[in-house]
Amino acid sequence: MTPRFRPVALEHASRLVNHGPTVLVTSAAGGRRNVMAAAWSMPVEFTPPRIAVVIDKHTFTRELVVASGAFGICLPGTALVDLTYAVGGESGRAVDKFARHGIVATQGPVLGMPLIEAGCAAWLECRLIREPHAEDAYDTCFAEVVAAAADERIFSNGHWSFSDDNAELQTIHHLGAGHFVRAGGVLRAKPLQAPRARGTEGAS
Amino acid sequence: MTPRFRPVALEHASRLVNHGPTVLVTSAAGGRRNVMAAAWSMPVEFTPPRIAVVIDKHTFTRELVVASGAFGICLPGTALVDLTYAVGGESGRAVDKFARHGIVATQGPVLGMPLIEAGCAAWLECRLIREPHAEDAYDTCFAEVVAAAADERIFSNGHWSFSDDNAELQTIHHLGAGHFVRAGGVLRAKPLQAPRARGTEGAS
């Protein structure tokens, strides 16, 4: 499938990772670049769009992210499951993983991060928000999303659309040890019979 | 399906939320209890098992969690998609949502948190790690998992097992506005042809 990426409005960017996909974290600094897999990320705010992602302090990615103050988040589809697992298990300190695996990177529009489109459902370009304590104690890096785009065949007008036609772009979710589940089979919640308390929405 | 919960070893607890499921956050303090839905959570450490979850500072749940220093994380299966969406959209300040929806709660073994087994794949009982800045700036609550259990039909011996036989227990992942995707369709990553750099695993 040839990517058909379109910009995603920033107010919809957090929706791209709302359902907990495993992602690729891309980075670049001082003429070096890298890509690693990360199962541990989540949105923390819709507006402005902010996310948190766990990047181990011993990784080359962390070194590049701190140096540049930026990183990319790419959402691999099912077609990239082998690549995702491979880049999660090897270091980019001694080798350029993009070159090794023939990964084509496009340049992020705001921060120049390397971003992957072929085989991915979406990407987010992120500016690191320095939080030394959270980074040190929990390897948790907070960031603001400054640009985002998605393949229009699976995300458009601010909404995901999972169907049989876009199985290759459907997100993957790591269970551990190279086993992933695919997100699919859309379920639509129906209102329960119990009366709703009026005016209390959003105050759970 | 009648729950068949068995304890999960603490070193395997983070695996329960590794793939980004939407969860139910349960809480109790001062004779009150509550349950809300949360799409935004992630592990931050395997050993000791630690997680982060976003709990808005305006919610009743946050009030109870701060008061007790504890909460539960329950993983609803597909059978609970309507309930999950319902408890995410109503406040527990004026009404006991367990009673309203006929939710049966069991008591957590370490901290006494209300935990849900019927319709859920697993639960984790968590002790809040006070991090006032992260809680204030990002509504992000860090916690250590002190007990965990899972329905043995979908998670046993430290591993998930998704199959046609346990579809009702398969985790759900919120896309937004009541649309969820089900985790299913297991994919097994295969080694890529590119040579692996020896000894570099875990240093991405």
Interface residues (C-beta under 8 A of the other chain):
Chain A: R15 N18 H19 G20 P21 T22 N34 M36 A37 A39 W40 S41 M42 P43 V44 E45 R50 A52 V54 D56 H58 T59 F60 T61 T78 V81 D82 L83 T84 Y85 A86 V87 G88 G89 E90 S91 G92 R93 A94 V95 R100 H101 E131 H133 A134 Y138 D139 T140 F142 H159 W160 F162 I172 H173 H174 L175 G176 G178 H179 F180 V181 R182 A183 G184 G185 V186 L187 R188 A189 K190 P191 L192 A194 R196 A197 T200 E201 G202 A203 S204
Chain B: R15 N18 H19 G20 P21 T22 N34 M36 A37 A39 W40 S41 M42 P43 V44 E45 R50 A52 V54 D56 H58 T59 F60 T61 T78 V81 D82 L83 T84 Y85 A86 V87 G88 G89 E90 S91 G92 R93 A94 V95 R100 H101 E131 H133 A134 Y138 D139 T140 F142 H159 W160 F162 I172 H173 H174 L175 G176 G178 H179 F180 V181 R182 A183 G184 G185 V186 L187 R188 A189 K190 P191 L192 A194 R196 A197 T200 E201 G202 A203 S204
